[in-house]
Amino acid sequence: MVTENLQAIKQRIENACKKAGRDPREVKVLLATKTVPADRIQLALQAGYTLIGENKVQELSQKYESLQPLQPTHHFIGHLQTNKIKDLLKYNITCIQSVDRFDLACKLHHRLQAQGRTMDIMIQVNTSAEDSKFGVAPESTIDLVQRIAGLHTLKIRGLMTIGLLSADIEQARPCFRLLKQIQQQIKAFNIPNVSVSELSMGMSGDLEIAIEEGATIIRIGTAVFGKRRYPDSYYWNESAYVQ
Ligand SMILES: *Cc1c(COP(=O)(O)O)cnc(C)c1O
């Protein structure tokens, strides 16, 4: 199933790119692997996909070793608590897409500095204004970017958002447009140490709309691996968090 599903995703990306007049090579697929066992992730890696993202450090640590032979590129896409930074940095993570507050950035910076490392990050923006989702408020994004720009171990590469989840996928479009607008505003500031070329937006349901609105990374879980056992509130809503 996984390989057929990947084929279907590839087709959807090609169709969306055609419609939007974009080159499919501009759109990277990140496999959102929360709750997916390592052996199923391996199938996707064997099919040639390389970019994967976990939401929880604990799940990353459980699957990391068994995926290493296939050399995936790991992004972290979940809400990151400051007390999990140390654990997260034990793994070879290429990018943390979910940086959404200055105190988190500071703590990350201090750990990275001590280890003599740098880290690519993205700023997660709450474009749907839902309380249940993480991310910096749209109007506070530039301020946050400017402050983080002063932390030399953190390399801002782009912006990430989760579009409004609704039966009507068009509801996500204004979220993606807003992220693109914020990207343009940040670019106009020409902030040293900041490049916001990546837009990580679009998931299984709304990837076509995200591609039309300029996504460079789409994050796909369900459409590749099937329905998850846990509701997404387990990952996205702090009040539903179980530690
Ligand atoms: C789970 C998840 C996805 C993938 O969602 P699907 O609808 O299953 O494709 C994308 N981004 C984040 C941050 C996620 O937690």
The ligand as an SDF file (V2000), in Angstrom:
LIG
                    3D

 15 15  0  0  0  0  0  0  0  0999 V2000
    0.5730   14.8710   11.1700 C   0  0  0  0  0  0  0  0  0  0  0  0
    1.1500   16.0780   10.5890 C   0  0  0  0  0  0  0  0  0  0  0  0
    1.1610   16.2860    9.2050 C   0  0  0  0  0  0  0  0  0  0  0  0
    0.5680   15.3180    8.2120 C   0  0  0  0  0  0  0  0  0  0  0  0
   -0.8240   15.3490    8.2810 O   0  0  0  0  0  0  0  0  0  0  0  0
   -1.7020   14.3650    7.3460 P   0  0  0  0  0  0  0  0  0  0  0  0
   -3.0230   15.0440    7.2880 O   0  0  0  0  0  0  0  0  0  0  0  0
   -1.7450   13.0560    8.0010 O   0  0  0  0  0  0  0  0  0  0  0  0
   -1.0330   14.3210    6.0130 O   0  0  0  0  0  0  0  0  0  0  0  0
    1.7540   17.4570    8.7480 C   0  0  0  0  0  0  0  0  0  0  0  0
    2.2950   18.3570    9.5790 N   0  0  0  0  0  0  0  0  0  0  0  0
    2.3080   18.2030   10.9080 C   0  0  0  0  0  0  0  0  0  0  0  0
    2.9250   19.2370   11.7660 C   0  0  0  0  0  0  0  0  0  0  0  0
    1.7280   17.0600   11.4510 C   0  0  0  0  0  0  0  0  0  0  0  0
    1.7410   16.9190   12.7800 O   0  0  0  0  0  0  0  0  0  0  0  0
  1  2  1  0
  2  3  1  0
  2 14  2  0
  3  4  1  0
  3 10  2  0
  4  5  1  0
  5  6  1  0
  6  7  2  0
  6  8  1  0
  6  9  1  0
 10 11  1  0
 11 12  2  0
 12 13  1  0
 12 14  1  0
 14 15  1  0
M  END
$$$$
